[in-house]
Amino acid sequence: MRALAVVLWILWLPVADPLRECGMRNAECGVAKDGSTPLARPSARRLADTFRTPHSALRIRSSTLTIGRLHYDGGGDWYAGPSALPNLLAALRQRTALAVAERERVVTLTGPELWDVPYVFMTGHGNVRFSDEEVTRLRRWLEQGGFLHADDDYGMDKSFRREIARVFPDHPLVEVPLSHPIYHLVYDFPRGLPKIHEHDGLPAQVFGIFLGTRLVVYYSYQTDLGDGWEDPDVHHDPPELHEAALRMGVNLFTYAVSATR
């Protein structure tokens, strides 16, 4: 399959700085402790120079990227947080040189549209159920270049863990280490995933599935990261939480379109 050669020149654009008086630890705001911009670091300048790696079978037909919102069965509200993904896409347009669309694309695991997106987001408060065919298709998509971000919106945890174990019975969910590039690509999160909402009052956690060294499933738990992307008047989150959530989302999407095996 012919590799796609789209150069990622990630640019830093200054953001209005409510984070100078963030009220949180700097590490949770996605800024370096010394206040420097993350992309001044040499590691950020050496970001991968291809959009998809040669092993990818994704068929991005245009130069415009978008996020796929997963429409799954089982009764869960896969459509939760309608303003979340448009806001994340807007942040990507404003803060990077990636050509991204204004809206997400609804995808199913058995539809051809799955292969048109590099990053699939799934969320909800209820049950998730995959058919046997969907299990097979999801595994194949992930093995061939896809990236799945599952964000528990408080109620999805049990069913998501059950279904992803069917997809990868040989690769269990493991904690993603704080040293992983996903926390340092564009914005620096040395303490990991920011905590957005209370849930059970526990710290935010991240679990993932790795194929080789490539992280293919990112499961954000006890945080509601996607809620942090929504319009501020939906949950009335303070500006620093909204900004921290968007910064983490920029890292996630950037990793999804630049990660190598």
Buried (B, 14 or more C-beta within 10 A) or exposed (E): EEEBEBEBEBEBEEBEEBBEEBEBEBBBBBBBEEEEBBBEBEEBEEBBEBBBBEBBEBEBEEEEBBBBBBEBBBEBBBEBBEBBBBBBBBBBBEBBEBEBBEEBBEBBBEEEEBBBBBBBBBBBEBBBBBEEEBBBBBBBBBBBBBBBBBBBBBBBBEBBBEBBBBBBEEBEBEEBEBEBBBBBBBBBBBBBBBBBBEBEEEEBBBBBBBBEEBBBBBBBBBBBBBBBBBBBEEBEBEEBBBBBBBBBBBBBBBBBBBBEE
